[in-house]
Amino acid sequence: MSVAAPASWRPGAWRLPGASPAAWAHAARTTLAALAAVGIAYALELGTPYSAAVTVLLVAHPVHGMVLAKSVSRLAGTVAGALMAILLMGLFSQSPELFLLGFGLWMGLCTLGSTVLRHFRSYGFVLAGYTVVLIALPGTDSPDQMFDLVTTRISVVAIGILCSGVVAALLTSGAAARALRARLRTAVRSLNGYLRLAMSDGDGEQLRPLRRKLSADVAELDALVEFATMEVAEVAPLRDTLRMALGAMLGVLAAAASLHEALRRTATDRDPALAQGVAGSLRLLLKIDAGLAPDRPANRLAVKCLMALHRRLVALGSSVAAGLDPANVPSLVAHDRLAEVLDELGMVLAGVIVLQAGRPVALDDAAAGGNRRSDRLAFHLDWRAGLINGVRAAVAVWFAGALWILSGWSYGWMMVGIVVPNSGLLAMRDHPEQDAMEFFKGCILAAVLGWLSLVWLLPLADDFFGLCLVLGPCLFLAVMLATNPRTIFIGVGVSVFYLVLLTPTNPMVYDADLYLNSVLATLAGGIVTMVVFRLVLPADAHGHVRAMSRTIRRDIAALLAGDRAPAPVAWESRMHDRMLRLVGRMRVAELSDDRLIRGGFASLRIGREIIRARRLLAGVAGDRRLVAAMAPSWQALRDLGRQPAAAVRALRVSAGRLLDLAATERADMALTLARVAASLIEVAMLVGRNRRFFQAETDQRRRSSPC
C-alpha cells in the first residue's frame, strides 16, 4: 500500500480488471493479518494496539517478497524515527518552538531521501519522519514517559510486521519467484519480437512504443529479483546472473535500434555473410520463442533445449563477428551491431536458463556473462525534486506547528501529526494537489466509518470476536479501495485514519467529544496539506521536463570525464530510467513533443557509442596519433550543447583520420580503428538529426538573456 513505490509495484498494478479474485484474496489476507495483530497487541496489553493493525495495512502487498522488503524498510524507518524523537525531546522538551524547528528540518531531510531513493527504501524514509510524530508529540506533556512510548511504538510495529510476514508466508509463499519466472519469459518473448521488427525493412518508428514498454519491464523485473531473493533462498545465488541478463536486455534495446538503421544503409544482397547472419538470427528467435511459450513446462528437458539454443546463439554471434571488414565501414557497422545484439541476447537467455533451472548452470562461453561484471542497474537520483519536496515538507510542519502554538488548541499536535505523513506520502506523486484531495476524501470516509463504529456497532460487541466483526469489514473496504489505482489514495486515507480516529483500546473508551476533536484535527491537517502543496513550490510539470532534458544532455559530457569509461550497464539503465521519467513528466505536462523523446533516446545511443569507443581505445592508449585524431571529437562532444553543428564536423573529421590510419596498420589494429571510426560516424548522424534537442539549452539561455 506504499505510495512511495513506483506505480507498477502498487497493489493496483497486480489487480485484474474489475473486482478480481486476486484483489478479494489480497484484501482477505490483509484483514486477517490486521485483526491478528490487534489481538496480539491486546493480549500483550500494549498502549496503542491499533497501531499494529495500521502497520499491517501499510506493508500489505499481494507478493510475499514485497511484504518482507516493505517490512524491513518500515522497521528500519521506525527505529531511526524513534532515535530522533528521543534526541529532539531530550534537547527541546521545554521549548516547543525549537522542537518544531528541528523536527521540520528532520522531516525535510526524510522527504528528500524518500524522493531520491526508490522502492521501499523510499518508504522507510517516510516512516523515519512520521515516527517522530507518533512518539514525540503525544509525549510533549509527559517527556518522562518517552522510553515507554518508544518501546511501545517499536513493539506494535514489530507485531504488525510479524503478522504480515506470517500470513504472507502461509498464503502467498513463492509468489515473487513465480512472478519473476513468468514475467521474465514474457519479457524475453517481447524482446524477441522487438528484434524481429528491428531486423525487418519496416519503419523504425514502430520500435519506439515497444522499446518504452520493455524498458519499464526491465525496471520492474529488477525489483522482482530483489523481492524474490528475499522470499526464496534458492534465488540468491542467481542474482548476479539475473542482473546481467536485465542489463543485457537494455543493451539489446539500444543495439537493435542501431542495427535497424545499419541494415537499412547496407545492401544485404551484396553481403551474403550479413544476409545469412540475419536469417539465422530470425530463425533462432522463433525457436527461443517456442522454448519460452507459456504452455512449455519449466522442466529439465526445457532447460536442456534452452541451453542448446544458447550454444547456437553463441556460435552464430562468433560467426557474425568474424565477418568484420575494416575496409567496408557500412558492412562493418551492420556486422558489429548484429554480433553485439546476439552477444547481449546470449546473456539474456543465460538469465532465463538459470532461473528456469533454479540453480547456477555452467554455460561455457563469454556470452553467458562469465567475463562481465554483474553491475547493478542504476536509477536517476532526482536531487532537484528531492530538495523541492524537502523544503515543502519542512514548511508544512512549521506552518502547522505555528497554528498549533498560536491557537493553543489542545489537539493541535494531532493536526501536526496528520500533516507529516500527508506531506511525506504526497511528495513523490506527479499530481500532489489532486492526490491531496483524494487523501482528504479518504479521511472523511474514515471519519464517517469510525463514527458509525463508535456509536452504533462497538457498543454491541462485548468480546474480541465482536470487535473483529466491527473492524473487519471496514478494513477490508480500505484494502479494496487501495488496490484500485483510481481510488488508491482514498483507500490509504481510510487505512491510516479509520483505526487512528477510532483508537480501539482495552477497555474501549466511548468518548464522542474526543472522537470529534480528533476528526477536526485530521481534517484540519488535510486542509493545511492541500494549502501548502498548492502555494509552496507547487509542482511545475514543464519545469520538470526541462530539468530532465537538461540532465540527459549533460550526461554525454560526463561520459568523457575520468581516465576510464563508466560501466555500460549502470549508465544505460540510468538513462533508460530518465527516459521513462521524461515520458511520464511530459504526460503530466500534457506535452507531445516527439523531439524530446527522440533526442533523449539519441543521447542514450550516443553515450553507448562513446563508451564503446573509449573501451576500444583503452587497448591502444598512449598512441599520439590516436590522441591527436580523437581530441577534436572529445572536445566537440563536451561543447555539444553550444555547437552541435561543429560537433558533427569534428566527429566526421576524426572518423576520417582514424580510417586513414587504419589503412596503414596491421589487421587487428585496423579493425579497432575502423570500429571506433564507425562509432564516431554514428554519433555524428545522431547529433545531426537531433540538433535542436542538443541546442535547446543554449537557445533557452539566449531567450532569457536581457541582451
HUWORA-V587698 format. One record per residue. N is the residue number from 1. SS is DSSP state (a for helix, b for strand, c for the rest). BURIAL is + if it has 16 or more other C-alpha atoms within 10 Angstrom, else -. D_CENTER is the distance of its C-alpha to the mean C-alpha in Angstrom with 2 decimals. Layout:
BEGIN
N_SS_BURIAL_D_CENTER ; N_SS_BURIAL_D_CENTER
END
This chain:
BEGIN
1_c_+_15.58 ; 2_c_+_13.06 ; 3_c_+_12.08 ; 4_c_+_9.83 ; 5_c_+_7.18 ; 6_c_+_5.35 ; 7_a_-_8.61 ; 8_a_-_8.64 ; 9_a_+_8.78 ; 10_c_+_11.50 ; 11_a_+_14.95 ; 12_a_+_15.87 ; 13_a_-_13.77 ; 14_a_+_16.10 ; 15_c_+_19.16 ; 16_c_-_21.87 ; 17_c_-_23.75 ; 18_c_-_26.01 ; 19_c_-_26.67 ; 20_c_-_25.82 ; 21_a_-_27.21 ; 22_a_-_23.74 ; 23_a_+_23.10 ; 24_a_+_26.60 ; 25_a_-_26.23 ; 26_a_+_23.00 ; 27_a_+_24.80 ; 28_a_+_27.89 ; 29_a_+_26.23 ; 30_a_+_24.51 ; 31_a_+_27.85 ; 32_a_+_29.74 ; 33_a_+_27.60 ; 34_a_+_27.88 ; 35_a_+_31.65 ; 36_a_+_32.05 ; 37_a_+_30.33 ; 38_a_+_32.73 ; 39_a_+_35.63 ; 40_a_+_34.95 ; 41_a_+_34.52 ; 42_a_+_37.80 ; 43_a_-_39.51 ; 44_c_-_38.56 ; 45_c_-_39.75 ; 46_c_+_36.72 ; 47_c_+_36.90 ; 48_c_+_33.87 ; 49_c_+_33.43 ; 50_a_+_31.35 ; 51_a_+_28.49 ; 52_a_+_28.01 ; 53_a_+_27.46 ; 54_a_+_25.06 ; 55_a_+_22.96 ; 56_a_+_23.05 ; 57_a_+_21.97 ; 58_a_+_18.96 ; 59_a_+_17.66 ; 60_c_+_18.61 ; 61_c_+_16.57 ; 62_c_+_18.18 ; 63_c_+_16.89 ; 64_a_+_18.68 ; 65_a_+_16.24 ; 66_a_+_13.66 ; 67_a_+_16.68 ; 68_a_+_17.52 ; 69_a_+_14.22 ; 70_a_+_14.30 ; 71_a_+_18.00 ; 72_a_+_17.85 ; 73_a_+_15.59 ; 74_a_+_17.98 ; 75_a_+_21.00 ; 76_a_+_20.00 ; 77_a_+_19.32 ; 78_a_+_22.63 ; 79_a_+_24.59 ; 80_a_+_23.39 ; 81_a_+_24.25 ; 82_a_+_27.55 ; 83_a_+_28.53 ; 84_a_+_27.88 ; 85_a_+_29.90 ; 86_a_+_32.75 ; 87_a_-_32.70 ; 88_a_+_32.77 ; 89_a_+_35.45 ; 90_a_-_37.44 ; 91_a_-_37.52 ; 92_a_+_37.85 ; 93_c_+_39.23 ; 94_c_-_42.23 ; 95_c_-_40.44 ; 96_a_-_37.98 ; 97_a_-_37.45 ; 98_a_-_36.29 ; 99_a_+_34.22 ; 100_a_+_32.32 ; 101_a_+_32.01 ; 102_a_+_30.47 ; 103_a_+_28.24 ; 104_a_+_26.99 ; 105_a_+_26.09 ; 106_a_+_24.29 ; 107_a_+_22.34 ; 108_a_+_21.45 ; 109_a_+_20.21 ; 110_a_+_18.13 ; 111_a_+_16.60 ; 112_a_+_15.89 ; 113_a_+_14.09 ; 114_a_+_12.06 ; 115_a_+_11.06 ; 116_a_+_10.36 ; 117_c_+_8.52 ; 118_c_+_5.28 ; 119_a_+_6.00 ; 120_a_+_9.79 ; 121_a_+_10.82 ; 122_a_+_10.18 ; 123_a_+_12.43 ; 124_a_+_14.92 ; 125_a_+_15.55 ; 126_a_+_16.37 ; 127_a_+_18.77 ; 128_a_+_20.30 ; 129_a_+_21.45 ; 130_a_+_22.47 ; 131_a_+_24.50 ; 132_a_+_26.82 ; 133_a_+_27.88 ; 134_a_+_28.57 ; 135_a_+_30.65 ; 136_a_+_32.25 ; 137_a_+_33.14 ; 138_a_+_35.08 ; 139_a_+_36.89 ; 140_c_+_38.10 ; 141_c_-_41.52 ; 142_c_-_41.80 ; 143_a_+_40.02 ; 144_a_-_42.16 ; 145_a_-_40.13 ; 146_a_+_36.83 ; 147_a_-_36.82 ; 148_a_-_37.33 ; 149_a_+_34.51 ; 150_a_+_32.08 ; 151_a_-_33.19 ; 152_a_+_33.14 ; 153_a_+_29.61 ; 154_a_+_28.27 ; 155_a_+_30.47 ; 156_a_+_29.35 ; 157_a_+_25.64 ; 158_a_+_26.52 ; 159_a_+_28.54 ; 160_a_+_25.79 ; 161_a_+_23.37 ; 162_a_+_26.22 ; 163_a_+_27.09 ; 164_a_+_23.57 ; 165_a_+_23.31 ; 166_a_-_26.83 ; 167_a_+_26.56 ; 168_a_+_23.28 ; 169_a_+_24.90 ; 170_a_-_28.06 ; 171_a_+_26.74 ; 172_a_+_23.35 ; 173_c_+_23.63 ; 174_c_+_22.08 ; 175_a_+_19.89 ; 176_a_+_16.68 ; 177_a_+_18.82 ; 178_a_-_20.50 ; 179_a_+_17.42 ; 180_a_+_16.11 ; 181_a_+_19.55 ; 182_a_-_19.84 ; 183_a_+_16.51 ; 184_a_+_17.08 ; 185_a_+_20.63 ; 186_a_+_19.74 ; 187_a_+_17.21 ; 188_a_+_19.94 ; 189_a_+_22.52 ; 190_a_+_20.57 ; 191_a_+_20.19 ; 192_a_+_23.94 ; 193_a_+_24.63 ; 194_a_+_22.84 ; 195_a_+_25.03 ; 196_a_+_28.15 ; 197_a_+_27.61 ; 198_a_+_27.12 ; 199_c_+_30.39 ; 200_c_-_32.29 ; 201_c_-_34.26 ; 202_c_-_32.14 ; 203_c_-_30.49 ; 204_c_-_27.38 ; 205_c_-_25.97 ; 206_a_-_25.37 ; 207_a_+_22.72 ; 208_a_+_20.41 ; 209_a_-_19.11 ; 210_a_+_18.81 ; 211_a_+_16.94 ; 212_a_-_14.36 ; 213_a_-_13.97 ; 214_a_+_13.92 ; 215_a_+_11.25 ; 216_a_+_8.91 ; 217_a_+_10.61 ; 218_a_+_9.99 ; 219_a_+_6.18 ; 220_a_+_7.28 ; 221_a_+_10.20 ; 222_a_+_8.77 ; 223_a_+_7.67 ; 224_a_+_11.07 ; 225_a_+_12.85 ; 226_a_+_12.16 ; 227_a_+_13.30 ; 228_a_+_16.17 ; 229_a_+_17.25 ; 230_a_+_17.71 ; 231_a_+_19.46 ; 232_c_+_21.75 ; 233_a_-_23.45 ; 234_a_+_24.34 ; 235_a_+_20.81 ; 236_a_+_20.58 ; 237_c_-_23.05 ; 238_c_+_21.16 ; 239_a_+_17.80 ; 240_a_+_18.80 ; 241_a_+_20.14 ; 242_a_+_17.12 ; 243_a_+_14.91 ; 244_a_+_17.62 ; 245_a_+_17.65 ; 246_a_+_14.04 ; 247_a_+_14.76 ; 248_a_+_17.98 ; 249_a_+_16.52 ; 250_a_+_14.93 ; 251_a_+_18.35 ; 252_a_+_20.14 ; 253_a_+_18.53 ; 254_a_+_19.94 ; 255_a_+_23.08 ; 256_a_+_24.01 ; 257_a_+_24.06 ; 258_a_+_26.40 ; 259_a_+_28.39 ; 260_a_+_28.91 ; 261_a_+_30.39 ; 262_a_+_32.43 ; 263_a_+_33.93 ; 264_a_-_34.95 ; 265_a_-_36.71 ; 266_c_+_38.43 ; 267_c_-_41.27 ; 268_a_+_40.53 ; 269_a_-_44.11 ; 270_a_-_45.30 ; 271_c_-_42.97 ; 272_a_-_43.72 ; 273_a_+_41.48 ; 274_a_+_38.42 ; 275_a_+_39.40 ; 276_a_-_39.85 ; 277_a_+_36.44 ; 278_a_+_34.70 ; 279_a_-_36.79 ; 280_a_-_36.13 ; 281_a_+_32.36 ; 282_a_+_32.49 ; 283_a_-_34.61 ; 284_a_+_32.29 ; 285_a_+_29.25 ; 286_a_-_31.30 ; 287_a_-_32.28 ; 288_a_+_28.74 ; 289_a_+_27.83 ; 290_a_-_30.85 ; 291_a_+_29.91 ; 292_c_+_26.47 ; 293_c_-_27.93 ; 294_c_-_26.90 ; 295_c_-_30.52 ; 296_c_-_30.77 ; 297_c_-_30.80 ; 298_c_+_28.84 ; 299_c_-_32.11 ; 300_a_-_33.80 ; 301_a_-_35.38 ; 302_a_+_32.11 ; 303_a_+_30.68 ; 304_a_-_33.90 ; 305_a_-_33.65 ; 306_a_+_30.16 ; 307_a_+_31.46 ; 308_a_-_34.38 ; 309_a_+_32.20 ; 310_a_+_30.20 ; 311_a_+_33.54 ; 312_a_+_34.58 ; 313_a_+_31.38 ; 314_a_+_31.95 ; 315_a_+_35.59 ; 316_a_+_34.91 ; 317_a_+_32.51 ; 318_a_+_35.22 ; 319_a_-_37.80 ; 320_a_+_35.93 ; 321_a_+_35.29 ; 322_c_-_39.02 ; 323_c_+_39.83 ; 324_c_+_38.49 ; 325_c_+_41.40 ; 326_c_+_41.35 ; 327_c_-_44.21 ; 328_c_-_42.29 ; 329_a_+_39.08 ; 330_a_+_37.88 ; 331_a_+_38.47 ; 332_a_+_36.92 ; 333_a_+_33.65 ; 334_a_+_33.55 ; 335_a_+_34.44 ; 336_a_+_31.99 ; 337_a_+_29.00 ; 338_a_+_30.05 ; 339_a_+_30.47 ; 340_a_+_27.01 ; 341_a_+_25.49 ; 342_a_+_27.53 ; 343_a_+_26.59 ; 344_a_+_22.83 ; 345_a_+_23.46 ; 346_a_+_25.53 ; 347_a_+_22.66 ; 348_a_+_20.56 ; 349_a_+_23.60 ; 350_a_+_24.09 ; 351_a_+_20.80 ; 352_a_+_21.93 ; 353_a_+_25.34 ; 354_a_+_24.46 ; 355_a_+_22.25 ; 356_a_+_25.11 ; 357_a_+_27.64 ; 358_c_-_25.81 ; 359_c_-_26.99 ; 360_c_+_27.05 ; 361_c_+_29.20 ; 362_c_-_31.41 ; 363_c_+_30.66 ; 364_c_-_33.20 ; 365_c_-_31.86 ; 366_a_-_29.71 ; 367_a_+_27.59 ; 368_a_+_26.38 ; 369_c_+_24.50 ; 370_c_-_27.17 ; 371_c_-_27.67 ; 372_c_-_24.11 ; 373_c_-_21.87 ; 374_c_+_18.96 ; 375_c_-_16.57 ; 376_c_+_13.07 ; 377_c_+_10.32 ; 378_c_+_9.59 ; 379_c_+_7.17 ; 380_c_+_8.89 ; 381_c_+_10.49 ; 382_c_+_11.90 ; 383_a_-_15.09 ; 384_a_-_17.03 ; 385_a_+_15.13 ; 386_a_+_15.04 ; 387_a_+_18.79 ; 388_a_+_19.50 ; 389_a_+_17.85 ; 390_a_+_19.54 ; 391_a_+_22.86 ; 392_a_+_22.65 ; 393_a_+_22.03 ; 394_a_+_24.92 ; 395_a_+_27.15 ; 396_a_+_26.49 ; 397_a_+_27.62 ; 398_a_+_30.60 ; 399_a_+_31.64 ; 400_a_+_31.60 ; 401_a_+_33.33 ; 402_a_+_35.97 ; 403_a_+_36.71 ; 404_a_+_37.14 ; 405_a_-_39.50 ; 406_a_-_41.49 ; 407_a_-_41.97 ; 408_c_-_42.81 ; 409_c_-_41.23 ; 410_c_-_41.14 ; 411_c_+_37.92 ; 412_a_+_36.23 ; 413_a_+_34.21 ; 414_a_+_32.63 ; 415_a_+_31.75 ; 416_a_+_29.97 ; 417_a_+_28.24 ; 418_a_+_26.94 ; 419_a_+_25.73 ; 420_a_+_23.57 ; 421_a_+_21.10 ; 422_a_+_21.22 ; 423_a_+_20.23 ; 424_a_+_17.40 ; 425_a_+_15.88 ; 426_a_+_16.54 ; 427_c_+_15.39 ; 428_c_+_11.74 ; 429_c_+_13.16 ; 430_c_+_14.23 ; 431_c_+_17.72 ; 432_a_+_18.49 ; 433_a_+_22.20 ; 434_a_+_22.07 ; 435_a_+_19.83 ; 436_a_+_22.26 ; 437_a_+_25.04 ; 438_a_+_23.46 ; 439_a_+_23.00 ; 440_a_+_26.62 ; 441_a_+_27.73 ; 442_a_+_26.21 ; 443_a_+_28.21 ; 444_a_+_31.33 ; 445_a_+_30.92 ; 446_a_+_30.43 ; 447_a_+_33.58 ; 448_a_-_35.58 ; 449_a_+_34.63 ; 450_a_+_35.36 ; 451_a_+_38.73 ; 452_a_-_39.74 ; 453_a_+_38.89 ; 454_a_+_40.71 ; 455_a_-_43.83 ; 456_a_-_44.49 ; 457_a_+_42.60 ; 458_a_+_42.29 ; 459_a_-_46.03 ; 460_a_-_46.70 ; 461_c_-_44.64 ; 462_c_-_46.68 ; 463_c_-_44.55 ; 464_a_-_41.00 ; 465_a_-_41.15 ; 466_a_-_42.02 ; 467_a_+_39.16 ; 468_a_+_36.77 ; 469_a_-_38.37 ; 470_a_+_37.71 ; 471_a_+_34.15 ; 472_a_+_32.90 ; 473_a_-_33.00 ; 474_a_+_31.32 ; 475_a_+_28.45 ; 476_a_+_28.15 ; 477_a_+_28.07 ; 478_a_+_25.33 ; 479_a_+_23.03 ; 480_a_+_23.95 ; 481_a_+_23.20 ; 482_a_+_19.74 ; 483_a_+_19.10 ; 484_c_+_19.96 ; 485_a_+_17.35 ; 486_a_-_20.38 ; 487_a_+_21.56 ; 488_a_+_18.54 ; 489_a_+_19.58 ; 490_a_+_23.17 ; 491_a_+_22.40 ; 492_a_+_20.54 ; 493_a_+_23.56 ; 494_a_+_25.97 ; 495_a_+_24.21 ; 496_a_+_24.29 ; 497_a_+_27.69 ; 498_a_+_29.91 ; 499_a_+_30.61 ; 500_a_+_30.42 ; 501_a_+_33.11 ; 502_a_+_35.15 ; 503_c_+_35.00 ; 504_c_+_36.76 ; 505_c_+_38.86 ; 506_c_-_41.67 ; 507_c_-_44.14 ; 508_c_-_42.61 ; 509_c_-_43.56 ; 510_c_+_44.36 ; 511_c_-_44.35 ; 512_a_-_43.89 ; 513_a_-_44.17 ; 514_a_-_41.41 ; 515_a_+_39.17 ; 516_a_-_39.92 ; 517_a_+_39.33 ; 518_a_+_35.94 ; 519_a_+_35.12 ; 520_a_+_36.37 ; 521_a_+_34.26 ; 522_a_+_31.13 ; 523_a_+_31.88 ; 524_a_+_32.81 ; 525_a_+_29.49 ; 526_a_+_27.74 ; 527_a_+_30.03 ; 528_a_+_29.48 ; 529_a_+_25.69 ; 530_a_+_26.21 ; 531_a_-_28.74 ; 532_a_+_26.64 ; 533_a_+_23.59 ; 534_a_-_26.09 ; 535_a_-_28.21 ; 536_c_-_26.33 ; 537_c_-_24.10 ; 538_c_-_23.21 ; 539_c_+_20.11 ; 540_c_-_21.08 ; 541_a_+_19.16 ; 542_a_-_21.44 ; 543_a_-_21.05 ; 544_a_+_17.26 ; 545_a_+_17.94 ; 546_a_+_20.61 ; 547_a_-_18.67 ; 548_a_+_15.82 ; 549_a_+_18.66 ; 550_a_+_20.52 ; 551_a_+_17.77 ; 552_a_+_17.50 ; 553_a_+_21.30 ; 554_a_+_21.78 ; 555_a_+_19.61 ; 556_a_+_22.44 ; 557_a_+_24.97 ; 558_a_-_22.86 ; 559_c_+_23.06 ; 560_c_+_26.82 ; 561_c_-_26.86 ; 562_c_-_27.94 ; 563_c_-_30.13 ; 564_c_-_27.57 ; 565_c_+_24.92 ; 566_c_+_21.31 ; 567_c_-_19.63 ; 568_a_+_18.82 ; 569_a_+_15.78 ; 570_a_+_14.00 ; 571_a_+_15.23 ; 572_a_+_14.57 ; 573_a_+_10.94 ; 574_a_+_10.46 ; 575_a_+_12.67 ; 576_a_+_11.06 ; 577_a_+_7.79 ; 578_a_+_10.49 ; 579_a_+_12.33 ; 580_a_+_9.89 ; 581_a_+_9.73 ; 582_a_+_13.46 ; 583_a_+_14.23 ; 584_a_-_12.67 ; 585_a_+_14.64 ; 586_a_+_17.62 ; 587_a_-_17.60 ; 588_a_+_17.72 ; 589_c_+_20.44 ; 590_c_-_22.20 ; 591_c_-_22.53 ; 592_c_-_23.33 ; 593_c_-_24.06 ; 594_a_-_23.58 ; 595_a_-_24.64 ; 596_a_+_21.33 ; 597_a_+_19.36 ; 598_a_+_22.10 ; 599_a_+_22.23 ; 600_a_+_18.55 ; 601_a_+_18.77 ; 602_a_+_22.16 ; 603_a_+_20.76 ; 604_a_+_18.43 ; 605_a_+_21.56 ; 606_a_+_23.73 ; 607_a_+_21.63 ; 608_a_+_21.81 ; 609_a_+_25.57 ; 610_a_+_26.00 ; 611_a_+_24.42 ; 612_a_+_26.65 ; 613_a_+_29.68 ; 614_a_+_29.24 ; 615_a_+_28.94 ; 616_a_-_31.99 ; 617_a_+_33.95 ; 618_a_-_33.17 ; 619_c_-_35.77 ; 620_c_-_38.45 ; 621_c_-_37.66 ; 622_c_-_40.73 ; 623_c_-_42.51 ; 624_a_-_43.85 ; 625_a_-_44.15 ; 626_a_+_40.45 ; 627_a_-_39.57 ; 628_a_-_41.89 ; 629_a_+_40.57 ; 630_a_+_36.87 ; 631_a_-_37.39 ; 632_a_+_37.69 ; 633_a_+_34.47 ; 634_a_+_32.37 ; 635_a_-_33.94 ; 636_a_+_33.47 ; 637_a_+_29.74 ; 638_a_+_29.48 ; 639_c_+_31.33 ; 640_c_+_29.52 ; 641_c_+_28.64 ; 642_c_+_32.34 ; 643_c_+_34.15 ; 644_a_+_32.29 ; 645_a_+_35.68 ; 646_a_+_37.04 ; 647_a_+_34.03 ; 648_a_+_34.79 ; 649_a_+_38.40 ; 650_a_+_37.63 ; 651_a_+_35.30 ; 652_a_+_37.99 ; 653_a_+_40.65 ; 654_a_+_38.80 ; 655_a_+_38.20 ; 656_a_+_41.91 ; 657_a_+_42.94 ; 658_a_+_40.85 ; 659_a_+_42.40 ; 660_a_-_45.83 ; 661_a_+_45.23 ; 662_a_+_43.99 ; 663_c_+_47.33 ; 664_c_-_49.18 ; 665_c_-_47.03 ; 666_c_-_47.11 ; 667_a_-_45.00 ; 668_a_-_41.94 ; 669_a_+_41.79 ; 670_a_+_42.41 ; 671_a_+_39.51 ; 672_a_+_37.11 ; 673_a_+_38.37 ; 674_a_+_38.22 ; 675_a_+_34.58 ; 676_a_+_33.73 ; 677_a_+_35.87 ; 678_a_+_34.11 ; 679_a_+_30.72 ; 680_a_+_32.34 ; 681_a_+_33.84 ; 682_a_+_30.55 ; 683_a_+_28.99 ; 684_a_+_32.09 ; 685_a_+_31.72 ; 686_a_+_28.08 ; 687_a_+_29.03 ; 688_a_+_32.11 ; 689_a_-_30.37 ; 690_c_+_27.79 ; 691_a_+_30.17 ; 692_a_+_29.51 ; 693_a_+_25.78 ; 694_a_+_26.53 ; 695_c_+_29.44 ; 696_a_+_27.73 ; 697_a_+_27.33 ; 698_a_-_31.01 ; 699_a_-_32.12 ; 700_a_-_30.37 ; 701_a_-_32.13 ; 702_a_-_35.40 ; 703_a_-_35.07 ; 704_a_-_34.41 ; 705_c_-_37.24 ; 706_c_-_40.44 ; 707_c_-_42.51
END
